[in-house]
Amino acid sequence: MQAAPLDNPRYYLANFDTLIDWVCQCHADLLTEAERATVDAITRLPDASRALLVRLLMRKGDHFERSQLHYPEIGAIEAASQPLITPLADSATPDGLCRHNADLTLDEMLALVTLPRLRAAFAELPRSTPKRRMHDAISELLGDVTPRPLPAWLYDPAADTLSVGLGELSRRLSLMFFGNLRQNLSDFVLSELGLLRCETVALSPASRAFTHRWEVDRYLTLEQLREDWQQASERQGRTANAELERHWQRIVAALDATPSAAANEIHSEPFATHQLSDARATGGRAIDDRANAWLAQRRDRLRFSLARDAERHGWHQAAVRQYACLEDSAYAPRAMPRRVRALELSGDISAAHALASERLARAEITLDEQLALERALPRLCRGLGLPEPRRAKAPTTPQITLTVPDLATSAADGIHGVERAAAHALATPEAPVFYVENGLIPALFTLLCWEVLFAPLPGAFFHAFHTGPADLYRPDFVSRRQAAFEANSSQCTKGA
């Protein structure tokens, strides 16, 4: 699996073909018949049409004015687009891979058209109307702003559009290849340019991110929930209000709902589609994310984020309930101090004190969690009129006082930052000092355990563009490699 050379004018098409071939080879059983028919239709397209489709998929948005598309390596755009708008029977896109002159909402039209063209089309509006006010101005002018094709918006028959009709399928294909929605075809280019350097790991059909369709569906559902909440938060800003709180509650309800019930929680078509797909994939049975540690971690991360936002908006009791759901997760050490704080802010200081005291009495507690709770406990005791717990006397730490030149003088000598200035002051010819930030120990550990870290385990590497194992930060990372780590440690001990 290699990136196409950049001297190929259609390098992006070759990379897309690599992605499609890998998904069909390793994930064909996770696609529906209609989705497979769509993929087959894409592979049968003329090269120019496939190249145009990939170009559109790589651009932002779903709608494009055909006259604004110029790709010398493709040639005539109108000819290349004709196979894309041909209806496809029995596929996931029966209206075609692209739609010609699809109905656009007012917002979609405004995103596509420049301000001078808007002024020409709506000459009745004041010339000084800025684009940010065009939505309200056009709505007031027309009254009826139901979706319509671009020619109808602009009163210009020549203003035709192409709209990508793959819907969720393109996102699903990319997810099954990369195992995330963060990477895309640009990683092929970065790899070819040498800007993304990856270890070569043996891949096989078993090296895939997902083993069940419901896992792909659930990943997309969680991502849709995250995006839905992010968009709602951005619309409302930091100001808490009843509408935003109700939206937050619907997101949380959907996070925990069974597939059949969750589809009714959020009035978002993509979300409902994901949930119903989950239900079909499991025969209508409830999905338990804990069956997949990766998905469980993603769900817990989203829950923690939602709880933090609830705190920021002052919904403290709601935040407490969500933090409590994380008690048995990898986020428990971070959630517990936040839960205590949310209880305190809600006015239930007694419960906060009891929870902090009980947690501190446990043997299995991380240092960060312990320090956070120990800082909170004296404040809680004061709130209840209780004697503050005695703090252990801090051990005496040896101190060294350094006198270093001011940073401007240091910078003039090529020494940038207080850390490097301190290293320079401490260094001697016999004992040089190097400032390595936090890179030295992780780098040495990586070199020591290189073969273990880059072992081709299922779910660790599933394409050629990994900078490290995909499960590096999952709770079961070490347990999955326990035997390999022990063997590596034994071998290193013998070598020493």
Sequence and secondary structure as in RCSB ss.txt:
>XXXX:A:sequence
MQAAPLDNPRYYLANFDTLIDWVCQCHADLLTEAERATVDAITRLPDASRALLVRLLMRKGDHFERSQLHYPEIG
AIEAASQPLITPLADSATPDGLCRHNADLTLDEMLALVTLPRLRAAFAELPRSTPKRRMHDAISELLGDVTPRPL
PAWLYDPAADTLSVGLGELSRRLSLMFFGNLRQNLSDFVLSELGLLRCETVALSPASRAFTHRWEVDRYLTLEQL
REDWQQASERQGRTANAELERHWQRIVAALDATPSAAANEIHSEPFATHQLSDARATGGRAIDDRANAWLAQRRD
RLRFSLARDAERHGWHQAAVRQYACLEDSAYAPRAMPRRVRALELSGDISAAHALASERLARAEITLDEQLALER
ALPRLCRGLGLPEPRRAKAPTTPQITLTVPDLATSAADGIHGVERAAAHALATPEAPVFYVENGLIPALFTLLCW
EVLFAPLPGAFFHAFHTGPADLYRPDFVSRRQAAFEANSSQCTKGA
>XXXX:A:secstr
     TTSTTHHHHHHHHHHHHHHHHHGGGS HHHHHHHHHHHHS HHHHHHHHHHHHSSSSEEEGGG   TTT 
 HHHHHTGGGS  TTSS TT SEEES  B HHHHHHHS HHHHHHHTTTS TT  GGGHHHHHHHHHS    B H
HHHHT TT  EEEE  THHHHHHHHHHHSSSS  THHHHHHHHTSS        TT  S SSHHHHHHHHHHHHH
HHHHHHHHHHHTT   HHHHHHHHHHHHHHHS HHHHTTTS  HHHHHHHHHHHHHTTT    GGGSHHHHHHHH
HHHHHHHHHHHHTT HHHHHHHHHTTTTSTTHHHHHHHHHHHHHHHT HHHHHHHHHHHHT S   HHHHHHHHH
HHHHHHHHHT                     HHHHHHTT  SHHHHHHHHH  SSS     TT HHHHHHHHHTH
HHHT   TTT  SS  SS TTTTSTTHHHHTHHHHHHHHHHHHHH 
